[in-house]
Amino acid sequence: MVTSEYAMGLIATVAFAGLLFKVVTSGPVKAALQAVVESALDVQF
């Protein structure tokens, strides 16, 4: 990529990562992920 294209791609990637972080750490999503992990750890082998 040309330098300006590289910079725009990097900015878009960082913005997407920030948005994804906000979604994953939001209340409902965080609770759902926690429930999935807890149920996976509670499985009897």
PyMOL Python script that loads the backbone (N, CA, C, O; Angstrom):
from pymol import cmd

cmd.read_pdbstr("""\
ATOM      1  N   MET A   1       0.832  -1.191   0.000  1.00  0.00           N
ATOM      2  CA  MET A   1       0.000   0.000   0.000  1.00  0.00           C
ATOM      3  C   MET A   1       0.874   1.252   0.000  1.00  0.00           C
ATOM      4  O   MET A   1       1.999   1.252   0.500  1.00  0.00           O
ATOM      5  N   VAL A   2       0.339   2.278  -0.556  1.00  0.00           N
ATOM      6  CA  VAL A   2       0.981   3.575  -0.482  1.00  0.00           C
ATOM      7  C   VAL A   2       0.850   4.067   0.959  1.00  0.00           C
ATOM      8  O   VAL A   2      -0.060   3.638   1.667  1.00  0.00           O
ATOM      9  N   THR A   3       1.713   4.934   1.396  1.00  0.00           N
ATOM     10  CA  THR A   3       1.740   5.377   2.789  1.00  0.00           C
ATOM     11  C   THR A   3       0.400   5.936   3.239  1.00  0.00           C
ATOM     12  O   THR A   3      -0.046   5.623   4.343  1.00  0.00           O
ATOM     13  N   SER A   4      -0.249   6.745   2.432  1.00  0.00           N
ATOM     14  CA  SER A   4      -1.538   7.313   2.829  1.00  0.00           C
ATOM     15  C   SER A   4      -2.601   6.221   2.928  1.00  0.00           C
ATOM     16  O   SER A   4      -3.456   6.266   3.812  1.00  0.00           O
ATOM     17  N   GLU A   5      -2.550   5.253   2.034  1.00  0.00           N
ATOM     18  CA  GLU A   5      -3.495   4.141   2.113  1.00  0.00           C
ATOM     19  C   GLU A   5      -3.221   3.303   3.357  1.00  0.00           C
ATOM     20  O   GLU A   5      -4.152   2.834   4.011  1.00  0.00           O
ATOM     21  N   TYR A   6      -1.959   3.118   3.680  1.00  0.00           N
ATOM     22  CA  TYR A   6      -1.582   2.372   4.875  1.00  0.00           C
ATOM     23  C   TYR A   6      -2.102   3.089   6.117  1.00  0.00           C
ATOM     24  O   TYR A   6      -2.636   2.454   7.026  1.00  0.00           O
ATOM     25  N   ALA A   7      -1.948   4.402   6.156  1.00  0.00           N
ATOM     26  CA  ALA A   7      -2.418   5.187   7.299  1.00  0.00           C
ATOM     27  C   ALA A   7      -3.940   5.097   7.435  1.00  0.00           C
ATOM     28  O   ALA A   7      -4.451   4.938   8.544  1.00  0.00           O
ATOM     29  N   MET A   8      -4.653   5.194   6.344  1.00  0.00           N
ATOM     30  CA  MET A   8      -6.114   5.100   6.397  1.00  0.00           C
ATOM     31  C   MET A   8      -6.554   3.703   6.821  1.00  0.00           C
ATOM     32  O   MET A   8      -7.511   3.560   7.583  1.00  0.00           O
ATOM     33  N   GLY A   9      -5.870   2.682   6.339  1.00  0.00           N
ATOM     34  CA  GLY A   9      -6.182   1.315   6.754  1.00  0.00           C
ATOM     35  C   GLY A   9      -5.927   1.115   8.233  1.00  0.00           C
ATOM     36  O   GLY A   9      -6.705   0.449   8.915  1.00  0.00           O
ATOM     37  N   LEU A  10      -4.846   1.683   8.734  1.00  0.00           N
ATOM     38  CA  LEU A  10      -4.513   1.572  10.146  1.00  0.00           C
ATOM     39  C   LEU A  10      -5.549   2.302  11.002  1.00  0.00           C
ATOM     40  O   LEU A  10      -5.961   1.791  12.043  1.00  0.00           O
ATOM     41  N   ILE A  11      -5.963   3.476  10.576  1.00  0.00           N
ATOM     42  CA  ILE A  11      -6.981   4.233  11.314  1.00  0.00           C
ATOM     43  C   ILE A  11      -8.298   3.460  11.336  1.00  0.00           C
ATOM     44  O   ILE A  11      -8.958   3.391  12.373  1.00  0.00           O
ATOM     45  N   ALA A  12      -8.681   2.884  10.212  1.00  0.00           N
ATOM     46  CA  ALA A  12      -9.919   2.108  10.158  1.00  0.00           C
ATOM     47  C   ALA A  12      -9.837   0.878  11.051  1.00  0.00           C
ATOM     48  O   ALA A  12     -10.813   0.524  11.712  1.00  0.00           O
ATOM     49  N   THR A  13      -8.687   0.229  11.074  1.00  0.00           N
ATOM     50  CA  THR A  13      -8.505  -0.955  11.906  1.00  0.00           C
ATOM     51  C   THR A  13      -8.589  -0.605  13.384  1.00  0.00           C
ATOM     52  O   THR A  13      -9.225  -1.322  14.157  1.00  0.00           O
ATOM     53  N   VAL A  14      -7.957   0.484  13.778  1.00  0.00           N
ATOM     54  CA  VAL A  14      -8.000   0.917  15.176  1.00  0.00           C
ATOM     55  C   VAL A  14      -9.418   1.316  15.569  1.00  0.00           C
ATOM     56  O   VAL A  14      -9.861   1.012  16.677  1.00  0.00           O
ATOM     57  N   ALA A  15     -10.128   1.987  14.682  1.00  0.00           N
ATOM     58  CA  ALA A  15     -11.508   2.377  14.969  1.00  0.00           C
ATOM     59  C   ALA A  15     -12.395   1.146  15.128  1.00  0.00           C
ATOM     60  O   ALA A  15     -13.235   1.099  16.026  1.00  0.00           O
ATOM     61  N   PHE A  16     -12.214   0.156  14.267  1.00  0.00           N
ATOM     62  CA  PHE A  16     -12.997  -1.077  14.363  1.00  0.00           C
ATOM     63  C   PHE A  16     -12.680  -1.820  15.650  1.00  0.00           C
ATOM     64  O   PHE A  16     -13.584  -2.347  16.298  1.00  0.00           O
ATOM     65  N   ALA A  17     -11.406  -1.868  16.027  1.00  0.00           N
ATOM     66  CA  ALA A  17     -11.011  -2.529  17.271  1.00  0.00           C
ATOM     67  C   ALA A  17     -11.624  -1.816  18.471  1.00  0.00           C
ATOM     68  O   ALA A  17     -12.076  -2.470  19.411  1.00  0.00           O
ATOM     69  N   GLY A  18     -11.645  -0.498  18.453  1.00  0.00           N
ATOM     70  CA  GLY A  18     -12.261   0.261  19.537  1.00  0.00           C
ATOM     71  C   GLY A  18     -13.752   0.000  19.641  1.00  0.00           C
ATOM     72  O   GLY A  18     -14.285  -0.160  20.739  1.00  0.00           O
ATOM     73  N   LEU A  19     -14.421  -0.044  18.503  1.00  0.00           N
ATOM     74  CA  LEU A  19     -15.856  -0.330  18.485  1.00  0.00           C
ATOM     75  C   LEU A  19     -16.129  -1.743  18.987  1.00  0.00           C
ATOM     76  O   LEU A  19     -17.053  -1.955  19.773  1.00  0.00           O
ATOM     77  N   LEU A  20     -15.345  -2.695  18.544  1.00  0.00           N
ATOM     78  CA  LEU A  20     -15.510  -4.073  18.990  1.00  0.00           C
ATOM     79  C   LEU A  20     -15.278  -4.197  20.495  1.00  0.00           C
ATOM     80  O   LEU A  20     -15.996  -4.930  21.175  1.00  0.00           O
ATOM     81  N   PHE A  21     -14.282  -3.486  21.014  1.00  0.00           N
ATOM     82  CA  PHE A  21     -14.007  -3.499  22.451  1.00  0.00           C
ATOM     83  C   PHE A  21     -15.188  -2.945  23.232  1.00  0.00           C
ATOM     84  O   PHE A  21     -15.564  -3.502  24.263  1.00  0.00           O
ATOM     85  N   LYS A  22     -15.781  -1.844  22.749  1.00  0.00           N
ATOM     86  CA  LYS A  22     -16.940  -1.257  23.433  1.00  0.00           C
ATOM     87  C   LYS A  22     -18.119  -2.219  23.430  1.00  0.00           C
ATOM     88  O   LYS A  22     -18.830  -2.319  24.429  1.00  0.00           O
ATOM     89  N   VAL A  23     -18.340  -2.928  22.328  1.00  0.00           N
ATOM     90  CA  VAL A  23     -19.454  -3.869  22.239  1.00  0.00           C
ATOM     91  C   VAL A  23     -19.229  -5.054  23.178  1.00  0.00           C
ATOM     92  O   VAL A  23     -20.147  -5.471  23.885  1.00  0.00           O
ATOM     93  N   VAL A  24     -18.015  -5.595  23.185  1.00  0.00           N
ATOM     94  CA  VAL A  24     -17.737  -6.778  23.991  1.00  0.00           C
ATOM     95  C   VAL A  24     -17.781  -6.459  25.479  1.00  0.00           C
ATOM     96  O   VAL A  24     -18.171  -7.310  26.278  1.00  0.00           O
ATOM     97  N   THR A  25     -17.388  -5.251  25.865  1.00  0.00           N
ATOM     98  CA  THR A  25     -17.382  -4.897  27.282  1.00  0.00           C
ATOM     99  C   THR A  25     -18.689  -4.256  27.732  1.00  0.00           C
ATOM    100  O   THR A  25     -18.793  -3.834  28.884  1.00  0.00           O
ATOM    101  N   SER A  26     -19.681  -4.171  26.865  1.00  0.00           N
ATOM    102  CA  SER A  26     -20.973  -3.633  27.277  1.00  0.00           C
ATOM    103  C   SER A  26     -21.666  -4.630  28.200  1.00  0.00           C
ATOM    104  O   SER A  26     -21.348  -5.818  28.187  1.00  0.00           O
ATOM    105  N   GLY A  27     -22.596  -4.154  28.984  1.00  0.00           N
ATOM    106  CA  GLY A  27     -23.257  -4.968  29.993  1.00  0.00           C
ATOM    107  C   GLY A  27     -23.861  -6.268  29.491  1.00  0.00           C
ATOM    108  O   GLY A  27     -23.468  -7.334  29.964  1.00  0.00           O
ATOM    109  N   PRO A  28     -24.799  -6.228  28.554  1.00  0.00           N
ATOM    110  CA  PRO A  28     -25.458  -7.463  28.106  1.00  0.00           C
ATOM    111  C   PRO A  28     -24.501  -8.467  27.456  1.00  0.00           C
ATOM    112  O   PRO A  28     -24.592  -9.667  27.713  1.00  0.00           O
ATOM    113  N   VAL A  29     -23.598  -7.984  26.628  1.00  0.00           N
ATOM    114  CA  VAL A  29     -22.667  -8.886  25.955  1.00  0.00           C
ATOM    115  C   VAL A  29     -21.690  -9.482  26.969  1.00  0.00           C
ATOM    116  O   VAL A  29     -21.366 -10.668  26.904  1.00  0.00           O
ATOM    117  N   LYS A  30     -21.229  -8.664  27.894  1.00  0.00           N
ATOM    118  CA  LYS A  30     -20.311  -9.157  28.922  1.00  0.00           C
ATOM    119  C   LYS A  30     -20.988 -10.224  29.774  1.00  0.00           C
ATOM    120  O   LYS A  30     -20.371 -11.236  30.107  1.00  0.00           O
ATOM    121  N   ALA A  31     -22.253 -10.005  30.127  1.00  0.00           N
ATOM    122  CA  ALA A  31     -22.996 -10.991  30.914  1.00  0.00           C
ATOM    123  C   ALA A  31     -23.186 -12.288  30.132  1.00  0.00           C
ATOM    124  O   ALA A  31     -23.066 -13.377  30.694  1.00  0.00           O
ATOM    125  N   ALA A  32     -23.479 -12.176  28.848  1.00  0.00           N
ATOM    126  CA  ALA A  32     -23.671 -13.373  28.028  1.00  0.00           C
ATOM    127  C   ALA A  32     -22.371 -14.162  27.902  1.00  0.00           C
ATOM    128  O   ALA A  32     -22.377 -15.388  28.014  1.00  0.00           O
ATOM    129  N   LEU A  33     -21.259 -13.469  27.669  1.00  0.00           N
ATOM    130  CA  LEU A  33     -19.973 -14.152  27.572  1.00  0.00           C
ATOM    131  C   LEU A  33     -19.594 -14.811  28.895  1.00  0.00           C
ATOM    132  O   LEU A  33     -19.045 -15.913  28.915  1.00  0.00           O
ATOM    133  N   GLN A  34     -19.890 -14.129  29.993  1.00  0.00           N
ATOM    134  CA  GLN A  34     -19.589 -14.695  31.301  1.00  0.00           C
ATOM    135  C   GLN A  34     -20.424 -15.946  31.547  1.00  0.00           C
ATOM    136  O   GLN A  34     -19.926 -16.923  32.107  1.00  0.00           O
ATOM    137  N   ALA A  35     -21.684 -15.923  31.134  1.00  0.00           N
ATOM    138  CA  ALA A  35     -22.549 -17.092  31.298  1.00  0.00           C
ATOM    139  C   ALA A  35     -22.034 -18.273  30.480  1.00  0.00           C
ATOM    140  O   ALA A  35     -22.071 -19.412  30.944  1.00  0.00           O
ATOM    141  N   VAL A  36     -21.558 -18.008  29.271  1.00  0.00           N
ATOM    142  CA  VAL A  36     -21.024 -19.074  28.430  1.00  0.00           C
ATOM    143  C   VAL A  36     -19.783 -19.689  29.067  1.00  0.00           C
ATOM    144  O   VAL A  36     -19.640 -20.911  29.107  1.00  0.00           O
ATOM    145  N   VAL A  37     -18.893 -18.843  29.561  1.00  0.00           N
ATOM    146  CA  VAL A  37     -17.663 -19.352  30.186  1.00  0.00           C
ATOM    147  C   VAL A  37     -17.985 -20.128  31.442  1.00  0.00           C
ATOM    148  O   VAL A  37     -17.411 -21.192  31.672  1.00  0.00           O
ATOM    149  N   GLU A  38     -18.895 -19.619  32.265  1.00  0.00           N
ATOM    150  CA  GLU A  38     -19.256 -20.319  33.504  1.00  0.00           C
ATOM    151  C   GLU A  38     -19.903 -21.661  33.201  1.00  0.00           C
ATOM    152  O   GLU A  38     -19.621 -22.645  33.885  1.00  0.00           O
ATOM    153  N   SER A  39     -20.758 -21.724  32.195  1.00  0.00           N
ATOM    154  CA  SER A  39     -21.385 -22.999  31.870  1.00  0.00           C
ATOM    155  C   SER A  39     -20.364 -23.987  31.289  1.00  0.00           C
ATOM    156  O   SER A  39     -20.474 -25.193  31.508  1.00  0.00           O
ATOM    157  N   ALA A  40     -19.379 -23.480  30.555  1.00  0.00           N
ATOM    158  CA  ALA A  40     -18.326 -24.355  30.035  1.00  0.00           C
ATOM    159  C   ALA A  40     -17.452 -24.896  31.145  1.00  0.00           C
ATOM    160  O   ALA A  40     -17.009 -26.043  31.084  1.00  0.00           O
ATOM    161  N   LEU A  41     -17.196 -24.085  32.158  1.00  0.00           N
ATOM    162  CA  LEU A  41     -16.364 -24.539  33.283  1.00  0.00           C
ATOM    163  C   LEU A  41     -17.118 -25.465  34.226  1.00  0.00           C
ATOM    164  O   LEU A  41     -16.506 -26.191  35.010  1.00  0.00           O
ATOM    165  N   ASP A  42     -18.447 -25.441  34.153  1.00  0.00           N
ATOM    166  CA  ASP A  42     -19.280 -26.232  35.048  1.00  0.00           C
ATOM    167  C   ASP A  42     -19.565 -27.630  34.499  1.00  0.00           C
ATOM    168  O   ASP A  42     -20.237 -28.421  35.161  1.00  0.00           O
ATOM    169  N   VAL A  43     -19.069 -27.948  33.304  1.00  0.00           N
ATOM    170  CA  VAL A  43     -19.327 -29.240  32.669  1.00  0.00           C
ATOM    171  C   VAL A  43     -18.614 -30.345  33.448  1.00  0.00           C
ATOM    172  O   VAL A  43     -17.450 -30.209  33.825  1.00  0.00           O
ATOM    173  N   GLN A  44     -19.338 -31.439  33.680  1.00  0.00           N
ATOM    174  CA  GLN A  44     -18.754 -32.582  34.367  1.00  0.00           C
ATOM    175  C   GLN A  44     -18.076 -33.490  33.362  1.00  0.00           C
ATOM    176  O   GLN A  44     -18.684 -33.847  32.353  1.00  0.00           O
ATOM    177  N   PHE A  45     -16.852 -33.868  33.607  1.00  0.00           N
ATOM    178  CA  PHE A  45     -16.114 -34.749  32.704  1.00  0.00           C
ATOM    179  C   PHE A  45     -16.181 -36.175  33.182  1.00  0.00           C
ATOM    180  O   PHE A  45     -15.616 -37.066  32.548  1.00  0.00           O
TER     181      PHE A  45
END
""", "prot")
cmd.dss("prot")
cmd.show_as("cartoon", "prot")
cmd.util.cbc("prot")
cmd.orient("prot")
